[in-house]
Amino acid sequence: MKLYGSPGSPFARKVRIVLAEKNIAHDYIVARGSAPDSPVPAFNPLGKIPTLVRDDGRALYDSPVIVEYLDTLGSGPKLIPEDFESRIEVKRWEALGDGITEATVNINHEYREPADKQRSSAWFEKQRQKIDRGLARMEQDLGSGEFCFGKRFTLADIAAGYALGYLDFALPEVEWRKAHPALAQLAQRLAARPSFSSTLQAPRA
């Protein structure tokens, strides 16, 4: 199978972490969906990454769909529990991580615009509030636990870890560790996992 993504895409990184945890062989093809000659729209009509093309040529898109599919493959442990209530809880963590990341992406992209074309301060504050509230809920729910949900590593940990990693990458001025010591410890533990260390965001030029 083939994964289309880019080194700076946090959502592609989430999928790459899952691929590594599940020990799934794949080709990682660096491509941006918006590039004029991008191959992505041929597989994903939305022209977005990540896009996963299966061996039979069928494509899957949007990271929650891709990671749920990948969890049925490979030799690594299941990342999404079978039990319904546990499954929903882990998926809630995924939605929380995705939401924090989306707000971070929005701010990061807006910073690239000329100052006179950027959105209002109220818009920036709204995005930052999403991040702050999301981090506070993660900190509260994690508590003193080693893992985000249950007694083992799951997609919940991936969701929290990739969101925190992208926040550090895109908005390094956000000092979230002092206010969220449990998340800071979680991020440190996750950074030691090969799936996280081998998929770090590309450094800024």
C-alpha positions as CSV (number, residue, x, y, z in Angstrom):
1,M,0.0,0.0,0.0
2,K,1.0,3.6,-0.4
3,L,0.6,6.6,1.9
4,Y,0.6,10.0,0.4
5,G,1.5,12.8,2.8
6,S,4.1,15.5,3.6
7,P,6.7,15.8,6.3
8,G,5.0,18.8,7.8
9,S,1.5,17.3,7.9
10,P,0.5,16.4,11.5
11,F,-2.4,14.2,10.2
12,A,0.0,12.3,8.0
13,R,2.3,11.8,10.9
14,K,-0.6,10.3,13.0
15,V,-1.1,7.7,10.2
16,R,2.7,7.1,10.0
17,I,2.8,6.4,13.8
18,V,0.0,3.9,13.4
19,L,1.8,2.2,10.5
20,A,4.9,1.9,12.6
21,E,3.1,0.6,15.7
22,K,1.3,-2.0,13.6
23,N,4.4,-3.0,11.6
24,I,2.7,-2.5,8.3
25,A,4.9,-2.4,5.2
26,H,4.1,0.5,2.9
27,D,5.5,3.1,0.6
28,Y,5.5,6.7,1.9
29,I,5.2,9.1,-1.0
30,V,5.8,12.8,-0.2
31,A,3.1,14.8,-2.0
32,R,1.0,17.9,-1.3
33,G,-2.6,17.7,-2.4
34,S,-2.6,21.3,-3.5
35,A,0.5,21.1,-5.8
36,P,-0.3,21.6,-9.5
37,D,1.1,18.2,-10.5
38,S,0.0,16.4,-7.3
39,P,-1.1,12.7,-7.8
40,V,-3.3,13.0,-4.7
41,P,-6.6,14.2,-6.4
42,A,-6.5,11.1,-8.6
43,F,-7.1,9.0,-5.5
44,N,-8.8,11.5,-3.2
45,P,-11.4,13.8,-4.8
46,L,-10.9,16.2,-1.9
47,G,-7.2,16.6,-2.8
48,K,-6.1,16.3,0.8
49,I,-3.5,14.4,2.6
50,P,-3.1,11.9,4.2
51,T,-4.5,9.5,1.5
52,L,-3.9,5.8,1.7
53,V,-4.0,3.7,-1.5
54,R,-4.6,0.0,-0.8
55,D,-3.0,-2.7,-2.8
56,D,-6.2,-3.2,-4.8
57,G,-6.1,0.5,-5.9
58,R,-8.9,1.7,-3.7
59,A,-8.2,4.8,-1.6
60,L,-9.0,5.8,1.9
61,Y,-8.9,9.3,3.2
62,D,-9.1,11.4,6.3
63,S,-6.9,10.1,9.1
64,P,-9.6,8.7,11.4
65,V,-10.8,6.4,8.6
66,I,-7.3,5.4,7.6
67,V,-6.1,4.6,11.2
68,E,-9.3,2.5,11.9
69,Y,-8.6,0.5,8.7
70,L,-4.9,0.0,9.6
71,D,-5.8,-1.2,13.0
72,T,-7.3,-4.3,11.4
73,L,-4.0,-5.1,9.8
74,G,-0.4,-5.8,10.7
75,S,1.2,-7.6,13.6
76,G,1.2,-4.9,16.3
77,P,-1.3,-4.9,19.2
78,K,-4.8,-3.4,18.6
79,L,-4.9,0.3,19.1
80,I,-8.7,0.6,19.2
81,P,-10.4,-1.6,21.8
82,E,-13.2,-4.0,20.7
83,D,-15.4,-3.2,23.6
84,F,-17.9,-0.5,22.5
85,E,-17.6,1.8,25.5
86,S,-13.8,1.6,25.5
87,R,-13.7,2.1,21.7
88,I,-15.8,5.2,21.9
89,E,-13.6,6.6,24.7
90,V,-10.5,6.1,22.6
91,K,-12.2,7.6,19.6
92,R,-13.1,10.6,21.8
93,W,-9.4,11.1,22.6
94,E,-8.7,10.9,18.9
95,A,-11.3,13.6,18.2
96,L,-9.8,15.8,20.9
97,G,-6.3,15.4,19.5
98,D,-7.5,16.1,16.0
99,G,-9.4,19.2,17.2
100,I,-6.3,20.7,19.0
101,T,-4.2,20.0,16.0
102,E,-6.7,21.6,13.6
103,A,-6.8,24.8,15.7
104,T,-3.0,24.7,15.7
105,V,-2.8,24.3,11.9
106,N,-5.3,27.2,11.5
107,I,-3.1,29.5,13.5
108,N,0.1,28.3,11.9
109,H,-1.3,28.9,8.4
110,E,-2.6,32.3,9.3
111,Y,0.8,33.4,10.6
112,R,2.1,32.8,7.0
113,E,-0.1,35.5,5.6
114,P,1.1,39.1,5.4
115,A,0.3,41.0,8.6
116,D,-2.3,43.2,6.9
117,K,-4.1,40.2,5.5
118,Q,-4.3,38.2,8.7
119,R,-7.6,37.5,10.5
120,S,-8.7,39.5,13.5
121,S,-7.3,39.1,17.0
122,A,-10.7,37.7,18.1
123,W,-10.3,34.9,15.5
124,F,-6.8,34.0,16.9
125,E,-8.2,34.1,20.4
126,K,-10.9,31.6,19.5
127,Q,-8.4,29.2,18.1
128,R,-6.2,29.5,21.1
129,Q,-9.1,28.8,23.4
130,K,-9.8,25.6,21.6
131,I,-6.2,24.5,22.2
132,D,-6.3,25.6,25.8
133,R,-9.6,23.9,26.6
134,G,-8.5,20.8,24.8
135,L,-5.2,20.6,26.7
136,A,-7.0,21.1,30.0
137,R,-9.4,18.3,29.3
138,M,-6.5,16.0,28.3
139,E,-4.7,16.8,31.5
140,Q,-7.7,16.2,33.6
141,D,-8.6,12.9,31.9
142,L,-5.0,11.6,32.0
143,G,-4.6,12.4,35.7
144,S,-1.9,10.2,37.2
145,G,-2.2,7.4,34.6
146,E,0.6,6.1,32.5
147,F,-1.7,5.9,29.4
148,C,-4.5,8.1,28.2
149,F,-7.0,5.3,28.4
150,G,-6.8,2.0,30.3
151,K,-3.6,0.2,31.1
152,R,-2.0,0.0,27.7
153,F,-0.9,2.0,24.7
154,T,-3.8,2.8,22.4
155,L,-4.8,5.3,19.7
156,A,-5.7,7.7,22.5
157,D,-2.0,8.0,23.3
158,I,-1.1,8.5,19.6
159,A,-3.8,11.3,19.4
160,A,-2.5,13.1,22.4
161,G,1.2,12.6,21.4
162,Y,0.9,13.8,17.8
163,A,-1.2,16.8,18.9
164,L,1.4,17.9,21.5
165,G,4.2,17.3,19.0
166,Y,2.7,19.4,16.4
167,L,1.9,22.2,18.9
168,D,5.6,22.3,19.8
169,F,6.6,22.3,16.1
170,A,4.1,24.9,14.9
171,L,3.6,27.2,17.9
172,P,6.8,26.8,20.0
173,E,5.8,30.0,21.9
174,V,2.9,28.2,23.6
175,E,4.3,27.1,26.9
176,W,1.9,24.3,27.8
177,R,4.1,22.1,30.0
178,K,4.0,24.1,33.2
179,A,0.2,24.1,33.3
180,H,-0.1,20.5,32.2
181,P,2.6,18.5,34.0
182,A,0.9,15.1,33.3
183,L,0.8,15.8,29.6
184,A,4.5,16.9,29.7
185,Q,5.4,13.5,31.2
186,L,3.3,11.7,28.7
187,A,5.0,13.6,25.8
188,Q,8.4,12.6,27.2
189,R,7.4,9.0,27.4
190,L,6.0,8.9,23.9
191,A,9.0,10.7,22.4
192,A,11.1,7.6,23.4
193,R,8.9,5.3,21.3
194,P,10.4,4.5,17.8
195,S,7.1,5.2,16.1
196,F,7.3,8.8,17.4
197,S,11.0,9.4,17.1
198,S,11.1,8.1,13.5
199,T,8.2,10.3,12.3
200,L,9.2,13.7,13.7
201,Q,7.9,16.8,11.8
202,A,10.4,18.2,9.3
203,P,12.5,21.0,10.9
204,R,11.8,24.5,9.7
205,A,14.0,25.9,7.0
